[in-house]
Amino acid sequence: MTTTEMTTYAKLLPPKNNQRKSFDKTALEQLAASIASVGVTQSLTVTKERGRFRTIAGHRRYLAIGILIEQGKATDSFPVPVTIRTEKGTALEEIALAENALRENLSAIDECEAFSRLSDGGMDLAQIAEKFGTSEMTVRRRLALGSLSEKARDMVRAGEMCLREAKHLASVSVEEQAAYFKYLDYNNRENGEYAARKYFFEKPTADMAIFDLGDYTGGYLQDLFSDNADRHFDDVDQFTALQNAAYDEKKAAFEADGLIVLEPGHDWYMVQDKYRKAEEGEEPTTVIMKNQHGRVTILDGMVKAKKVSGSGGLAEPKPRYTAAQLKHAAELRTIAVQRNLISNRRKVLEVSVLQYMTGFQLQTPVSPSPRLADHFGSDMLNSIEEIAAVFLTKFRDAGLSALRCSWYPEEGEITEPIPALFKLTGGREGIFKVIRSLADEELEGLHSLLVTVTFHQAGDGIKTEEDEHNLVAIDVNADVRDSFVPDETFLKRYKSDRLKEIAVECGAALNVESVAKSTKGDLVALLAGWFRAVPSDTPATRANMAKSWMDPIMSFPAIDPDAASVALADEATPYAEAAE
């Protein structure tokens, strides 16, 4: 039974368990201004309590009137229409949640807490989902957030933590969440989905074990947002002890059989480059290796490959940059171009024509740039991912999904918005129905997004030529330093001698001699801190050196330092000969 009447603000009581814990201050002030002008046009839902009225739904209107009273624009006798409800318990929760859902969206944490109270009151997932027009998966994911610590919840409410990061924290204990925040503080790292994934889910997985899983007594971590995610060993120390013991047993068994066992060590990678299958007449060797993450690799019938030297039997000089450095450089250069390309419509059309002409000729499938794969969820890609997420929502609202594997839907959906747009299921006709429903401006935006995220530069060398990527970079004024600050991961790839040179080039050191005795670890820490925040008392010239420094291979086009040195030497030769 419900009745409606007028009362005053003085007779209202605030909600006891309002679902909404976070409020937009600006929106509240705008609502207060509206109420001051035309009054309260929508009644508050209340229940009677000791001669007064307890607010059940309408918390924002209640707060807005309070703002007017604080500003002296109203008194506590301000008239308020109320609808009096007689329901009790869970029924009142449903009423409050339904009204909030119809107005300004609840935060994910507010939904989590509200759904939890409804679940505790006896409603199952299907009932909650049907009641509020959402999916059971959404309800389950919101409930999963209930294991977040208070700090993590507050960060989600404040918009300081995205849901992709929160889902990783929701998979572990409150103690491990606290350890994660300490890890961020200690390493001076910003929180983010990428940081959380690296911290929590680089732990060894169950498929890596070469021991009997029955011997493991610890717990497992699992992504609560996926139905069939890999299990990760929670107790890494116990895993390591069991794995090492099993490794030693296997090694001893090989040696007992008379086999020679080679252990390349933790730094072994690219086994194809160092070992090959034994040929007839060669004595085979067993290669057994465990890397730093605990995975064990065993290869039988191998021999160590000999390096082929250059002419004269001399070993070829090692290249200045490793393959990993060139790959990382390509990633940073690609992102720098994409951040500027997406807003340059003319340049997008030029690239689109190029992709259509060359892609169709080569029968190349269109897909997101592989250069982005390791950077989803990072600050560098944040602006592009936000645009992708908006468009992805439109397709998902139309009933389309982006499964990790269409053959195994139980593996769940792709969470990263950029690759998800390229893996939509539902057929071409379903996708096209959404496309044709887009407004002209939206269609332009989606086209720009798709062209941008598929345009990249390969990572197989120093890009000194004027290829299409460098030409576009020049046209859109791309600069790697606009989206990237050299960090520990980037700097660790350099050798100590080069780090000392960088220290001088970026102004962190006055000369090489001043850092001559520094270890590589000290140099990395020094430079990372210098790039991150130059001390305020630093002379302007050196501060500008820090802001503008970047390895020459990051330029557009890139500059090969070795080639530049040869060119300078050639220019100097005539003068030297003339002097003689």
C-alpha positions as CSV (number, residue, x, y, z in Angstrom):
1,M,0.0,0.0,0.0
2,T,1.3,3.5,-0.9
3,T,0.1,7.0,0.0
4,T,1.5,10.4,-1.1
5,E,1.5,13.5,1.0
6,M,3.5,16.7,1.6
7,T,6.0,17.1,4.5
8,T,9.0,19.2,5.3
9,Y,12.7,18.6,5.2
10,A,12.9,18.7,9.0
11,K,10.7,15.6,9.2
12,L,12.9,13.5,6.9
13,L,15.6,11.1,8.0
14,P,18.5,10.1,5.8
15,P,18.7,6.6,4.3
16,K,20.2,3.9,6.5
17,N,21.5,1.6,3.7
18,N,21.5,3.6,0.6
19,Q,23.0,1.8,-2.4
20,R,24.7,4.8,-3.7
21,K,27.9,5.7,-1.7
22,S,29.5,8.0,-4.3
23,F,27.9,11.3,-5.6
24,D,28.9,13.7,-8.3
25,K,29.3,17.0,-6.5
26,T,28.7,19.1,-9.6
27,A,25.5,17.1,-10.5
28,L,24.2,17.6,-6.9
29,E,24.8,21.4,-7.1
30,Q,22.9,21.4,-10.4
31,L,20.0,19.5,-8.9
32,A,20.0,21.9,-5.9
33,A,19.7,24.8,-8.3
34,S,16.8,23.1,-10.1
35,I,15.0,22.4,-6.8
36,A,15.5,26.1,-5.7
37,S,13.9,27.2,-9.0
38,V,10.9,24.8,-9.4
39,G,10.8,22.8,-6.1
40,V,10.9,19.0,-5.7
41,T,9.0,17.6,-8.7
42,Q,9.6,13.9,-8.0
43,S,8.5,12.6,-4.6
44,L,10.9,10.8,-2.3
45,T,10.1,7.2,-1.4
46,V,9.9,6.9,2.4
47,T,8.7,4.7,5.3
48,K,7.3,5.9,8.6
49,E,9.6,5.8,11.6
50,R,8.8,7.2,15.0
51,G,6.7,10.1,13.8
52,R,9.2,11.0,11.0
53,F,9.9,9.7,7.5
54,R,13.0,7.5,6.7
55,T,14.2,8.1,3.1
56,I,14.3,4.9,1.1
57,A,14.8,6.3,-2.4
58,G,15.6,9.9,-3.3
59,H,18.9,10.4,-1.5
60,R,20.2,12.9,-4.1
61,R,17.2,15.1,-3.7
62,Y,17.5,14.9,0.1
63,L,21.2,16.0,-0.2
64,A,20.4,18.7,-2.7
65,I,17.8,20.3,-0.3
66,G,20.5,20.1,2.4
67,I,22.8,22.1,0.2
68,L,20.2,24.8,-0.3
69,I,19.8,25.0,3.5
70,E,23.6,25.3,4.0
71,Q,23.7,28.1,1.4
72,G,20.9,30.0,3.2
73,K,18.5,29.6,0.2
74,A,16.1,27.4,2.1
75,T,15.0,26.4,5.6
76,D,14.3,23.1,7.2
77,S,10.6,23.8,6.6
78,F,11.2,23.4,2.8
79,P,8.2,21.4,1.4
80,V,8.9,17.9,0.1
81,P,6.4,15.5,-1.5
82,V,6.8,11.9,-0.2
83,T,5.4,8.5,-1.2
84,I,5.0,6.4,1.9
85,R,5.7,2.6,1.5
86,T,4.7,-0.1,3.9
87,E,6.9,-2.9,2.6
88,K,9.7,-4.3,4.8
89,G,13.2,-5.8,4.4
90,T,14.3,-7.0,1.0
91,A,11.3,-5.4,-0.7
92,L,12.6,-2.0,0.3
93,E,16.0,-2.8,-1.0
94,E,14.5,-3.6,-4.4
95,I,12.6,-0.4,-4.4
96,A,15.7,1.7,-3.6
97,L,17.9,-0.1,-6.1
98,A,15.4,0.1,-8.9
99,E,15.0,3.8,-8.5
100,N,18.7,4.4,-8.5
101,A,19.1,2.2,-11.6
102,L,16.6,4.3,-13.4
103,R,18.4,7.5,-12.7
104,E,22.1,8.3,-12.5
105,N,24.1,5.0,-12.9
106,L,25.3,3.4,-9.7
107,S,29.0,2.8,-9.4
108,A,30.1,-0.9,-9.8
109,I,30.9,-1.0,-6.0
110,D,27.5,0.4,-5.1
111,E,25.9,-2.2,-7.3
112,C,28.0,-4.9,-5.7
113,E,26.9,-4.0,-2.2
114,A,23.3,-3.6,-3.2
115,F,23.2,-6.9,-5.0
116,S,24.9,-8.6,-2.0
117,R,22.2,-7.4,0.3
118,L,19.5,-8.8,-2.1
119,S,21.4,-12.1,-2.4
120,D,21.6,-12.3,1.4
121,G,17.9,-11.6,1.5
122,G,17.2,-14.8,-0.5
123,M,17.2,-13.7,-4.2
124,D,19.3,-15.7,-6.6
125,L,21.3,-14.4,-9.5
126,A,18.6,-14.9,-12.1
127,Q,16.0,-13.1,-10.0
128,I,18.3,-10.1,-9.4
129,A,19.3,-10.0,-13.1
130,E,15.6,-10.1,-14.2
131,K,14.5,-7.5,-11.6
132,F,17.1,-4.9,-12.8
133,G,17.3,-5.7,-16.5
134,T,20.8,-7.0,-16.6
135,S,22.6,-10.3,-17.2
136,E,23.4,-13.0,-14.7
137,M,27.1,-12.6,-15.7
138,T,27.0,-8.9,-14.7
139,V,25.4,-9.7,-11.4
140,R,28.0,-12.4,-10.8
141,R,30.8,-10.0,-11.7
142,R,29.5,-7.3,-9.4
143,L,29.2,-9.8,-6.5
144,A,32.8,-10.9,-7.1
145,L,33.9,-7.4,-6.3
146,G,32.7,-8.0,-2.7
147,S,36.1,-9.4,-1.8
148,L,37.8,-6.1,-2.6
149,S,39.4,-4.3,0.4
150,E,38.0,-1.0,1.6
151,K,40.9,0.9,-0.1
152,A,40.3,-0.8,-3.4
153,R,36.5,-0.1,-3.2
154,D,37.1,3.6,-2.5
155,M,39.5,3.8,-5.5
156,V,36.9,2.2,-7.8
157,R,34.2,4.6,-6.5
158,A,36.5,7.6,-7.0
159,G,37.4,6.5,-10.6
160,E,41.0,5.8,-9.6
161,M,40.9,2.1,-10.4
162,C,39.3,0.6,-13.5
163,L,37.2,-2.6,-13.3
164,R,39.8,-4.5,-15.3
165,E,42.3,-3.9,-12.5
166,A,39.7,-4.5,-9.8
167,K,38.8,-7.9,-11.1
168,H,42.4,-9.1,-10.5
169,L,42.3,-7.8,-6.9
170,A,39.0,-9.4,-6.4
171,S,40.6,-12.8,-7.1
172,V,43.0,-12.6,-4.1
173,S,42.8,-12.1,-0.3
174,V,42.7,-8.7,1.4
175,E,46.2,-9.3,2.6
176,E,47.5,-9.8,-0.9
177,Q,45.7,-6.7,-2.0
178,A,47.5,-4.7,0.7
179,A,50.8,-6.3,-0.5
180,Y,50.0,-5.2,-4.1
181,F,49.5,-1.5,-3.0
182,K,52.8,-1.7,-1.1
183,Y,54.5,-3.1,-4.2
184,L,53.2,-0.1,-6.2
185,D,54.4,2.4,-3.6
186,Y,57.8,0.7,-3.3
187,N,58.4,0.6,-7.0
188,N,56.8,4.0,-7.6
189,R,54.4,2.5,-10.1
190,E,50.9,3.7,-11.0
191,N,48.1,1.3,-10.5
192,G,46.4,-0.1,-13.6
193,E,45.1,-3.3,-15.2
194,Y,48.5,-4.1,-16.7
195,A,50.3,-3.7,-13.3
196,A,47.7,-5.9,-11.5
197,R,47.8,-8.6,-14.2
198,K,51.7,-8.6,-14.0
199,Y,51.7,-8.7,-10.2
200,F,49.0,-11.3,-9.6
201,F,49.0,-13.5,-12.7
202,E,52.6,-14.0,-13.5
203,K,52.5,-16.7,-10.8
204,P,53.1,-20.2,-12.1
205,T,50.1,-22.0,-13.5
206,A,48.9,-25.6,-12.8
207,D,49.9,-26.8,-16.3
208,M,53.6,-25.9,-15.5
209,A,53.9,-28.5,-12.7
210,I,56.0,-31.5,-13.4
211,F,55.1,-32.9,-10.0
212,D,51.9,-34.6,-8.8
213,L,49.4,-31.8,-8.1
214,G,48.2,-34.0,-5.2
215,D,51.4,-33.1,-3.3
216,Y,50.5,-29.4,-3.4
217,T,48.6,-28.3,-0.3
218,G,48.3,-24.6,-1.0
219,G,45.5,-22.6,-2.6
220,Y,45.0,-21.4,-6.2
221,L,44.2,-18.0,-7.7
222,Q,41.6,-17.9,-10.4
223,D,40.1,-15.0,-12.4
224,L,36.6,-14.7,-10.9
225,F,35.5,-12.9,-14.1
226,S,36.0,-15.9,-16.3
227,D,34.4,-19.3,-16.3
228,N,37.5,-21.3,-17.3
229,A,40.6,-19.2,-16.4
230,D,44.0,-20.8,-15.8
231,R,44.6,-21.7,-12.2
232,H,47.7,-20.0,-10.6
233,F,49.6,-21.3,-7.6
234,D,48.9,-19.0,-4.7
235,D,51.8,-20.5,-2.6
236,V,54.7,-19.8,-5.0
237,D,57.3,-21.0,-2.4
238,Q,55.7,-24.4,-2.1
239,F,55.3,-24.7,-5.9
240,T,59.0,-23.8,-6.3
241,A,60.1,-26.4,-3.7
242,L,58.0,-29.2,-5.3
243,Q,59.1,-28.2,-8.9
244,N,62.8,-28.1,-7.9
245,A,62.6,-31.5,-6.3
246,A,60.8,-33.0,-9.4
247,Y,63.4,-31.3,-11.6
248,D,66.3,-32.8,-9.7
249,E,64.7,-36.3,-9.8
250,K,64.3,-36.1,-13.6
251,K,67.8,-34.8,-14.1
252,A,69.2,-37.7,-11.9
253,A,67.1,-40.2,-13.9
254,F,68.5,-38.9,-17.2
255,E,72.1,-39.1,-15.9
256,A,71.5,-42.6,-14.5
257,D,70.5,-43.7,-18.0
258,G,73.9,-42.5,-19.3
259,L,72.7,-39.4,-21.0
260,I,74.6,-36.1,-21.0
261,V,72.4,-33.4,-19.5
262,L,72.9,-29.7,-20.4
263,E,71.4,-27.0,-18.3
264,P,71.5,-23.7,-20.2
265,G,70.4,-21.7,-17.1
266,H,67.9,-19.0,-16.4
267,D,69.1,-16.7,-19.2
268,W,68.5,-19.3,-22.0
269,Y,66.0,-18.3,-24.6
270,M,65.4,-19.0,-28.3
271,V,66.4,-22.6,-28.0
272,Q,66.2,-22.9,-31.8
273,D,69.3,-20.6,-32.0
274,K,71.4,-22.5,-29.5
275,Y,70.4,-26.2,-30.0
276,R,69.4,-28.3,-32.9
277,K,68.4,-31.9,-33.5
278,A,71.4,-34.3,-33.6
279,E,72.3,-35.7,-37.0
280,E,73.6,-39.2,-37.8
281,G,76.9,-39.8,-36.2
282,E,76.5,-37.0,-33.6
283,E,76.2,-37.9,-29.9
284,P,72.8,-36.7,-28.8
285,T,72.3,-34.7,-25.6
286,T,69.3,-34.1,-23.4
287,V,68.6,-30.4,-22.8
288,I,66.7,-29.7,-19.6
289,M,65.9,-26.2,-18.4
290,K,63.8,-24.4,-15.8
291,N,63.3,-20.7,-16.3
292,Q,62.8,-18.0,-13.7
293,H,59.0,-18.6,-13.7
294,G,59.3,-22.3,-12.9
295,R,58.4,-23.8,-16.3
296,V,60.5,-26.8,-17.2
297,T,61.5,-27.7,-20.8
298,I,63.0,-31.0,-21.7
299,L,64.3,-31.7,-25.2
300,D,65.8,-35.1,-26.2
301,G,68.2,-35.9,-29.0
302,M,69.8,-32.4,-29.3
303,V,73.3,-31.0,-29.9
304,K,74.6,-27.6,-29.2
305,A,74.6,-25.5,-32.4
306,K,77.9,-23.9,-33.4
307,K,77.8,-20.2,-34.4
308,V,78.9,-19.5,-37.9
309,S,81.5,-16.7,-37.9
310,G,82.0,-14.2,-40.7
311,S,84.7,-14.1,-43.3
312,G,88.2,-14.8,-42.0
313,G,86.8,-16.9,-39.1
314,L,86.2,-13.8,-37.0
315,A,83.0,-13.6,-34.9
316,E,80.6,-10.9,-36.2
317,P,80.2,-7.9,-33.8
318,K,77.1,-7.9,-31.7
319,P,74.5,-5.4,-32.8
320,R,74.1,-2.2,-30.7
321,Y,70.4,-3.0,-30.1
322,T,68.9,-6.3,-29.1
323,A,65.8,-7.8,-30.8
324,A,63.8,-7.0,-27.6
325,Q,64.9,-3.3,-27.7
326,L,63.9,-3.0,-31.4
327,K,60.5,-4.6,-30.7
328,H,60.0,-2.3,-27.7
329,A,61.0,0.7,-29.8
330,A,58.5,-0.3,-32.5
331,E,55.7,-0.5,-29.9
332,L,56.4,3.0,-28.5
333,R,56.7,4.5,-32.0
334,T,53.5,2.8,-33.1
335,I,51.5,4.1,-30.0
336,A,53.0,7.6,-30.5
337,V,51.7,7.7,-34.1
338,Q,48.3,6.2,-33.2
339,R,47.6,8.8,-30.5
340,N,47.9,11.6,-33.0
341,L,46.6,9.8,-36.1
342,I,43.1,9.1,-34.6
343,S,42.2,12.8,-34.6
344,N,43.6,13.6,-38.0
345,R,40.7,12.7,-40.4
346,R,42.6,13.4,-43.6
347,K,45.5,11.3,-42.6
348,V,43.2,8.5,-41.5
349,L,41.6,8.4,-45.0
350,E,45.1,8.3,-46.6
351,V,46.1,5.3,-44.5
352,S,42.8,3.6,-45.1
353,V,43.2,3.8,-48.8
354,L,46.7,2.3,-48.5
355,Q,45.5,-0.5,-46.3
356,Y,42.7,-1.4,-48.6
357,M,44.9,-1.4,-51.7
358,T,47.8,-3.3,-50.3
359,G,45.8,-5.5,-47.8
360,F,43.5,-6.8,-50.5
361,Q,46.4,-7.5,-52.9
362,L,48.2,-9.5,-50.2
363,Q,45.0,-11.1,-48.9
364,T,46.0,-9.9,-45.4
365,P,43.4,-10.2,-42.7
366,V,42.7,-7.0,-40.8
367,S,43.5,-7.2,-37.1
368,P,44.7,-4.9,-34.2
369,S,48.4,-4.1,-34.3
370,P,50.5,-6.7,-32.6
371,R,52.5,-3.7,-31.2
372,L,49.6,-3.0,-28.8
373,A,49.3,-6.5,-27.2
374,D,51.5,-5.8,-24.2
375,H,50.1,-2.4,-23.5
376,F,46.4,-2.9,-23.2
377,G,45.2,-1.1,-20.0
378,S,48.3,1.2,-19.9
379,D,48.1,5.0,-19.6
380,M,49.7,5.3,-23.1
381,L,46.6,3.6,-24.7
382,N,44.0,4.9,-22.3
383,S,42.5,7.5,-24.6
384,I,42.2,5.1,-27.5
385,E,40.8,2.2,-25.4
386,E,38.1,4.5,-24.0
387,I,36.9,5.3,-27.5
388,A,37.0,1.5,-28.4
389,A,35.0,0.7,-25.2
390,V,32.2,3.1,-26.2
391,F,31.8,1.4,-29.6
392,L,32.1,-2.0,-28.1
393,T,29.2,-1.2,-25.8
394,K,27.0,-0.5,-28.8
395,F,27.7,-3.9,-30.3
396,R,27.2,-5.7,-27.0
397,D,24.0,-3.9,-26.4
398,A,22.8,-5.3,-29.7
399,G,23.4,-8.8,-28.4
400,L,26.8,-9.4,-30.0
401,S,29.7,-10.8,-28.0
402,A,33.5,-11.2,-28.4
403,L,34.4,-14.7,-27.3
404,R,38.0,-15.6,-26.6
405,C,37.3,-18.8,-28.6
406,S,34.1,-19.4,-30.5
407,W,34.6,-23.2,-30.2
408,Y,34.8,-22.9,-26.4
409,P,32.4,-20.2,-25.2
410,E,33.0,-21.3,-21.6
411,E,36.4,-19.5,-21.8
412,G,34.5,-16.2,-21.6
413,E,34.7,-12.9,-23.5
414,I,37.7,-10.8,-24.4
415,T,37.9,-8.0,-21.9
416,E,40.2,-5.6,-23.8
417,P,38.0,-3.4,-26.0
418,I,40.4,-3.0,-29.0
419,P,40.8,-6.7,-29.8
420,A,37.2,-7.4,-28.9
421,L,35.9,-5.2,-31.7
422,F,37.7,-7.5,-34.2
423,K,36.4,-10.7,-32.7
424,L,32.6,-10.0,-32.6
425,T,30.4,-13.0,-33.1
426,G,26.9,-12.9,-34.6
427,G,27.7,-12.9,-38.3
428,R,28.4,-10.1,-40.8
429,E,24.8,-9.2,-41.0
430,G,24.5,-8.7,-37.2
431,I,27.5,-6.5,-37.1
432,F,26.3,-4.6,-40.2
433,K,22.9,-3.9,-38.6
434,V,24.8,-2.1,-35.8
435,I,27.0,-0.2,-38.2
436,R,24.1,1.1,-40.3
437,S,22.4,2.3,-37.2
438,L,25.3,4.6,-36.3
439,A,25.0,8.3,-36.8
440,D,27.3,9.9,-39.4
441,E,29.6,11.3,-36.7
442,E,29.8,7.9,-34.9
443,L,30.5,6.1,-38.1
444,E,33.4,8.5,-38.9
445,G,34.7,7.9,-35.4
446,L,34.6,4.1,-35.7
447,H,36.3,4.2,-39.0
448,S,39.1,6.4,-37.6
449,L,39.5,4.1,-34.6
450,L,39.8,0.9,-36.8
451,V,42.2,2.4,-39.2
452,T,44.3,3.8,-36.3
453,V,44.7,0.6,-34.3
454,T,45.6,-1.5,-37.3
455,F,48.3,0.8,-38.5
456,H,51.7,0.0,-37.1
457,Q,55.4,-0.3,-37.7
458,A,57.3,-3.6,-37.7
459,G,59.9,-4.3,-35.1
460,D,62.5,-5.9,-37.2
461,G,65.2,-3.3,-37.5
462,I,66.1,0.4,-37.2
463,K,63.5,2.3,-39.4
464,T,65.7,4.9,-41.0
465,E,63.9,4.9,-44.4
466,E,61.0,7.1,-45.3
467,D,58.4,4.3,-45.2
468,E,54.7,5.0,-44.8
469,H,54.7,4.9,-41.0
470,N,57.5,7.4,-40.7
471,L,55.8,9.7,-43.3
472,V,52.5,9.6,-41.3
473,A,54.4,10.2,-38.1
474,I,55.9,13.3,-39.5
475,D,52.5,14.5,-40.9
476,V,50.7,14.1,-37.5
477,N,53.7,15.5,-35.4
478,A,54.1,12.2,-33.5
479,D,56.6,12.3,-30.6
480,V,57.3,9.2,-28.5
481,R,57.9,11.3,-25.5
482,D,54.4,12.7,-25.7
483,S,53.0,9.3,-24.5
484,F,56.0,7.7,-22.9
485,V,58.5,8.4,-20.0
486,P,61.6,6.1,-20.0
487,D,61.0,3.7,-17.2
488,E,62.8,0.8,-15.5
489,T,61.6,-1.8,-18.1
490,F,62.9,0.4,-20.9
491,L,66.2,1.3,-19.3
492,K,67.1,-2.3,-18.1
493,R,67.5,-3.3,-21.8
494,Y,70.6,-1.2,-22.2
495,K,74.1,-2.2,-21.2
496,S,75.9,-0.2,-18.4
497,D,78.2,1.7,-20.8
498,R,75.2,3.0,-22.8
499,L,73.3,3.9,-19.6
500,K,76.3,6.1,-18.6
501,E,76.1,7.9,-21.9
502,I,72.4,8.3,-21.5
503,A,72.9,9.8,-18.1
504,V,75.0,12.6,-19.7
505,E,72.7,13.0,-22.7
506,C,69.6,13.6,-20.6
507,G,71.3,15.8,-18.0
508,A,71.2,13.4,-15.1
509,A,75.0,13.5,-14.9
510,L,77.5,16.2,-15.9
511,N,80.0,13.8,-17.4
512,V,80.6,10.0,-17.7
513,E,83.3,10.1,-15.0
514,S,80.7,11.1,-12.4
515,V,78.9,7.8,-12.9
516,A,81.8,5.7,-13.9
517,K,81.7,3.5,-10.8
518,S,77.8,3.1,-10.7
519,T,76.4,-0.3,-11.2
520,K,73.7,-1.0,-13.8
521,G,71.0,-1.2,-11.1
522,D,72.1,2.2,-9.7
523,L,72.1,3.7,-13.2
524,V,68.6,2.4,-14.0
525,A,67.2,3.7,-10.7
526,L,68.9,7.1,-11.2
527,L,67.6,7.5,-14.7
528,A,64.1,6.3,-14.0
529,G,63.8,8.7,-11.2
530,W,65.3,11.5,-13.2
531,F,62.9,11.0,-16.1
532,R,59.9,10.6,-13.8
533,A,60.4,13.8,-11.8
534,V,63.4,16.2,-12.4
535,P,64.3,17.9,-9.1
536,S,62.8,21.4,-8.9
537,D,66.1,23.1,-8.3
538,T,67.6,21.6,-11.6
539,P,68.9,24.3,-14.1
540,A,66.4,24.8,-16.9
541,T,68.9,23.5,-19.5
542,R,69.3,20.1,-17.8
543,A,65.6,19.9,-17.1
544,N,64.8,20.4,-20.8
545,M,67.4,17.7,-21.7
546,A,65.4,15.2,-19.5
547,K,62.1,16.1,-21.0
548,S,63.3,15.9,-24.6
549,W,65.8,13.0,-24.5
550,M,64.9,9.9,-26.5
551,D,67.1,7.2,-28.1
552,P,67.8,8.2,-31.7
553,I,66.0,5.0,-33.0
554,M,62.8,6.5,-31.6
555,S,62.9,9.4,-34.1
556,F,60.8,9.6,-37.2
557,P,62.6,8.4,-39.3
558,A,64.9,6.6,-36.9
559,I,68.6,7.4,-36.7
560,D,71.1,4.6,-36.7
561,P,73.9,5.7,-34.3
562,D,76.4,3.4,-35.9
563,A,75.6,4.6,-39.4
564,A,75.8,8.2,-38.2
565,S,79.2,7.7,-36.7
566,V,80.5,6.2,-40.0
567,A,79.1,9.2,-41.9
568,L,80.8,11.7,-39.5
569,A,84.1,9.8,-39.8
570,D,83.9,9.9,-43.6
571,E,83.3,13.6,-43.6
572,A,86.3,14.1,-41.4
573,T,88.7,12.1,-43.6
574,P,89.3,14.7,-46.3
575,Y,90.3,17.3,-43.7
576,A,92.7,14.8,-42.1
577,E,94.3,14.0,-45.4
578,A,94.6,17.7,-46.3
579,A,96.3,18.3,-42.9
580,E,98.9,15.6,-43.8
